[in-house]
Amino acid sequence: MKTFKDVIFKKHRLGDGCIQGLLMLDNGIEISVVAGNGMYSAGKTGVRGPINKAEDVSSFEVAIFDQDGEFIGDDMVLSWQSREDINNIIEKFS
């Protein structure tokens, strides 16, 4: 089973200070994990600060998409998710 460690992070299209990781599950569900300025995340040095690598993040903003690219869940994003929370999300939707 995939875990948070399988998420590959890159610079977010918003630019410096933001990162995004995408994880495609075997069933076609995609999980987007982001952090940085203006996002519902927290860096180890403070909430919503600039982030350049996942190691600097204590919590992330997460969105889950079905095979058609539509949001899954009652909320469009899940705020301030820990690595353990993200592992639970991956397990739930796998």
C-alpha positions as CSV (number, residue, x, y, z in Angstrom):
1,M,0.0,0.0,0.0
2,K,1.2,3.5,-0.7
3,T,1.9,6.0,2.1
4,F,2.9,9.6,2.6
5,K,6.5,8.6,1.7
6,D,5.3,7.9,-1.9
7,V,4.1,11.5,-2.4
8,I,6.6,13.3,-4.7
9,F,6.8,17.0,-4.0
10,K,7.7,19.8,-6.5
11,K,7.4,23.5,-6.5
12,H,3.7,24.5,-6.7
13,R,2.6,26.4,-9.7
14,L,1.9,29.4,-7.4
15,G,5.7,29.8,-7.2
16,D,8.3,30.2,-4.5
17,G,7.3,29.3,-1.0
18,C,4.7,26.7,-2.0
19,I,5.0,23.0,-2.7
20,Q,2.7,20.3,-4.1
21,G,2.8,16.6,-4.1
22,L,0.5,14.4,-6.1
23,L,-0.2,10.7,-5.4
24,M,-2.2,8.6,-7.9
25,L,-3.8,5.6,-6.2
26,D,-4.2,2.3,-8.1
27,N,-8.0,2.9,-8.3
28,G,-7.6,6.2,-10.1
29,I,-8.1,8.5,-7.1
30,E,-5.6,11.3,-6.9
31,I,-4.5,12.9,-3.7
32,S,-3.0,16.4,-3.8
33,V,-0.9,17.5,-0.8
34,V,0.2,21.1,-0.6
35,A,1.8,23.5,1.8
36,G,3.1,27.1,1.8
37,N,2.0,30.7,1.7
38,G,-1.8,31.1,1.9
39,M,-2.5,27.4,2.3
40,Y,-4.1,25.6,5.2
41,S,-0.8,24.2,6.3
42,A,1.9,24.9,8.8
43,G,5.7,25.0,8.5
44,K,7.9,24.0,11.4
45,T,8.7,27.7,11.8
46,G,5.0,28.9,11.7
47,V,1.6,28.8,10.2
48,R,1.3,29.5,6.5
49,G,4.9,30.5,6.0
50,P,6.9,30.0,2.9
51,I,7.8,26.3,2.3
52,N,10.4,24.9,-0.1
53,K,10.6,21.3,0.9
54,A,8.3,18.8,2.6
55,E,10.8,18.3,5.5
56,D,10.0,21.8,6.6
57,V,6.3,21.1,7.0
58,S,4.4,20.0,10.1
59,S,0.9,19.9,8.5
60,F,-0.5,20.0,5.0
61,E,-3.6,20.9,3.0
62,V,-5.1,17.9,1.2
63,A,-7.6,17.5,-1.6
64,I,-8.9,14.2,-3.0
65,F,-10.1,13.8,-6.6
66,D,-12.0,11.0,-8.2
67,Q,-11.2,9.6,-11.7
68,D,-13.1,12.5,-13.3
69,G,-11.2,15.2,-11.4
70,E,-14.1,16.0,-9.1
71,F,-13.6,16.6,-5.4
72,I,-14.4,13.7,-3.1
73,G,-15.8,14.5,0.4
74,D,-17.9,17.0,2.1
75,D,-15.2,19.7,2.2
76,M,-13.1,20.7,-0.9
77,V,-9.9,20.6,1.2
78,L,-8.8,19.1,4.4
79,S,-6.8,21.6,6.5
80,W,-3.7,21.0,8.6
81,Q,-3.3,17.3,8.0
82,S,-0.3,15.5,9.6
83,R,1.7,12.8,7.9
84,E,-0.3,10.2,9.9
85,D,-3.6,11.8,8.9
86,I,-2.5,11.6,5.2
87,N,-1.5,8.0,5.6
88,N,-5.1,7.4,7.0
89,I,-6.6,9.2,4.0
90,I,-4.5,7.1,1.6
91,E,-5.6,3.9,3.3
92,K,-9.2,5.0,3.3
93,F,-9.3,5.7,-0.4
94,S,-7.1,2.9,-1.6
